Every structure is written in C-alpha cells, then in structure tokens.
Amino acid sequence: MTIGFALQLIETTAVVVGVVFGLVQLRQLRNQREVQAGLELLGPLQTSESAEALLLLHSLPDDLSGDELRQRLGSNFKAVFATLALLESLGPLVARGHVPIGMFAEFYRGPTLLCWRKVRRYVEEQRELGWPSLFEWLQWLAERMQERLPPSGDLPAYEQFKSWKRSSDFSKLQM
C-alpha cells in the first residue's frame, strides 16, 4: 500500500463519516421539529374556551341545520365557531407536512371527527349560500381522520397502548 493510496483511503473514510454524521444530524433535527410542532399544536386547542366549545358540540345531535345549531348554541355559537376556525387553521399545516398527520391524529382525531359530524350540515348550507370555502380544511382533516380509522373502529389509547412499557414501544403499538 502506497502513502498516496493510504491518504486517499483516509480522505474517503472521513468524507463517508462526515456524510453519515450529517444525515444523523438531519434526522435529529427533523425529530426535534416534530416534537416542537406537537407542543405548539397543543396550545391553541388546550384552552378552557375550546374545551367548553367541544363539550357543547358533543351534547348536540348530529346534522343540525344552521338555524337549529345557532338556536341551541345561543351566545356560545361564536366560541364554537372560533374552535372550528382553530382546527381549520391546522389543515394547511398538516397538508404541507409541517405537522405530521399522524401527530395531528394522535392529538385531535376525535375532536376533528366530532366537530365535522356536528357542523357538516350547517357548513353545507353556508356553502350553498355563497361561502364555498367555509371550513374546507376542517372537512379535509375530518376525511383524512376517517380514512385513518381501522376497519374495526377507533381503539382508545388506554386499550391500544395497554402493553406499553417504554417510548420505543410506541411505534410497535400504533394502529
């Protein structure tokens, strides 16, 4: 082995190690970004106003007309509308990949499906009256959440993760 060949081998090894290190750093950066996005995702919908709006929606029958929805919600209609708008604003972030859809589903699959079920008819009425893009992203998110449900239905986390022991079990136990 000549000195030139040995130096080329060392140089090549250094480049390969540098590329591998860079790829590992990129993966860590991506994971950090997902964790940060998840924490930021919690904020806007983890308020007492949003919780109250979701409870109000939950207590209503599905597919109320716009008039029935306004009548039953009364002065709370604005708070419910604001919560729907928060979910709406998350749609483009999910679609662009800024918030992974799996992470969104873990946090808000249930509330998204609930909201859409309760206000679908109202939204369709408003679209017919000239607001065609009303809650378009909420609908899109609800459809994506519905597609992600297993054929047997939604399994609550306390059942799905019953055998969880450590964080490495999470991906193995996901649906």
Buried (B, 14 or more C-beta within 10 A) or exposed (E): EEEEEEEEEEEEEEEEEEEEEEEEEEEEEEEEEBEEBBEEBEEBBEEEBBEBBBEBBEEBEEBBEBEBBEEBBEEBBEBBBBBBEBBBEBBEBBBEEEBBBBBBBBBBBBBBBBBBBBBBBBBBBBBEEEEEEBBBBBBBBBEBBBEBBEEEEBEEEEEBBEEEEEEEEEEEEEE
